[in-house]
Amino acid sequence: MAGDRGSGDVAEKAVGEIDGDLYRKVLGRYPTGVTLVTAMDGEDPVAMVIGSFVSVSMDPPLVGFLPGKESYTWGRMSSSKGFCVNVLSDTQTDLSNAFFRKDSDPWEGSGWQPAEVTGSPAIPSCLASIDCMVREVVDAGDHWFVMGEVVAVSHVDEGSPLVFLGGKYGNYRAHD
Ligand SMILES: Cc1cc2nc3c(=O)[nH]c(=O)nc-3n(C[C@H](O)[C@H](O)[C@H](O)COP(=O)(O)O)c2cc1C
């Protein structure tokens, strides 16, 4: 249908063996939300900025995310039996950057609290927190697919989600 796809002129394509730059460019046309997936490593709170969060099943309630196999942070989280997904709002770019860059202590001033069931850090200023028990960790190429059973949830009514597209943060805007 006209208008479905920009001008309709394909800029680049590949079939079979796909070059890494093109692969990243193509996948970068798909937006994600931004979450902080948290867990406890002993006494220490740890968190990863995660865009690959996905809702998997309603009944039973299952969600998932994909940490890279090389991730140092996932290495620290992986022995935990639970994790908490904190959904960032479009006013929380600085918080996302703080956890991504880890220049100074990103937890300071976050007001995090242990989530009710798993004790993983829940950040009250986020749009939603989804507390999960790890159900399965599946091999997924250079990532793991971590599936969790949702055991507690909370959300606030105000605010709009932070969006990530093509390496940049942005806002969500509903159609009129
Ligand atoms: C918006 C955004 C989304 C991200 N999503 C993921 C993701 O889904 N999976 C992943 O492994 N890393 C993701 N990352 C990168 C991780 O946050 C982190 O930088 C990476 O795990 C390497 O850091 P580490 O080795 O210190 O853990 C994302 C980063 C940003 C800024």
The ligand as a Tripos MOL2 file, in Angstrom:
@<TRIPOS>MOLECULE
LIG
   31    33     1     0     0
SMALL
NO_CHARGES

@<TRIPOS>ATOM
      1 C1         19.4540    1.5500   25.3360 C.3       1 LIG1
      2 C2         20.3580    0.3700   25.5840 C.ar      1 LIG1
      3 C3         19.8670   -0.9290   25.4660 C.ar      1 LIG1
      4 C4         20.6960   -2.0270   25.7050 C.ar      1 LIG1
      5 N1         20.1870   -3.2920   25.5820 N.ar      1 LIG1
      6 C5         20.9760   -4.3660   25.8000 C.ar      1 LIG1
      7 C6         20.4560   -5.6790   25.6980 C.ar      1 LIG1
      8 O1         19.2910   -5.8920   25.4280 O.2       1 LIG1
      9 N2         21.3130   -6.7170   25.9410 N.ar      1 LIG1
     10 C7         22.6290   -6.5090   26.2520 C.ar      1 LIG1
     11 O2         23.3550   -7.4800   26.4410 O.2       1 LIG1
     12 N3         23.1350   -5.2710   26.3670 N.ar      1 LIG1
     13 C8         22.3450   -4.1940   26.1640 C.ar      1 LIG1
     14 N4         22.8500   -2.9500   26.2910 N.ar      1 LIG1
     15 C9         24.2790   -2.8000   26.7070 C.3       1 LIG1
     16 C10        24.4130   -3.0720   28.2000 C.3       1 LIG1
     17 O3         23.6880   -2.1150   28.9560 O.3       1 LIG1
     18 C11        25.8910   -3.0490   28.6670 C.3       1 LIG1
     19 O4         26.4990   -1.9140   28.1920 O.3       1 LIG1
     20 C12        26.6260   -4.2780   28.1980 C.3       1 LIG1
     21 O5         26.1110   -5.3740   28.8980 O.3       1 LIG1
     22 C13        28.1580   -4.2450   28.4500 C.3       1 LIG1
     23 O6         28.4420   -3.8390   29.7450 O.3       1 LIG1
     24 P1         29.0100   -4.8350   30.8690 P.3       1 LIG1
     25 O7         30.0170   -5.7480   30.2560 O.co2     1 LIG1
     26 O8         29.5840   -3.8710   31.8890 O.co2     1 LIG1
     27 O9         27.8470   -5.6130   31.3850 O.co2     1 LIG1
     28 C14        22.0490   -1.8320   26.0710 C.ar      1 LIG1
     29 C15        22.5380   -0.5160   26.1940 C.ar      1 LIG1
     30 C16        21.7130    0.5690   25.9640 C.ar      1 LIG1
     31 C17        22.2500    1.9650   26.1190 C.3       1 LIG1
@<TRIPOS>BOND
     1     1     2 1
     2     2     3 ar
     3     2    30 ar
     4     3     4 ar
     5     4     5 ar
     6     4    28 ar
     7     5     6 ar
     8     6     7 ar
     9     6    13 1
    10     7     8 2
    11     7     9 ar
    12     9    10 ar
    13    10    11 2
    14    10    12 ar
    15    12    13 ar
    16    13    14 ar
    17    14    15 1
    18    14    28 ar
    19    15    16 1
    20    16    17 1
    21    16    18 1
    22    18    19 1
    23    18    20 1
    24    20    21 1
    25    20    22 1
    26    22    23 1
    27    23    24 1
    28    24    25 2
    29    24    26 1
    30    24    27 1
    31    28    29 ar
    32    29    30 ar
    33    30    31 1
@<TRIPOS>SUBSTRUCTURE
     1 LIG1         1 GROUP 0 **** ****
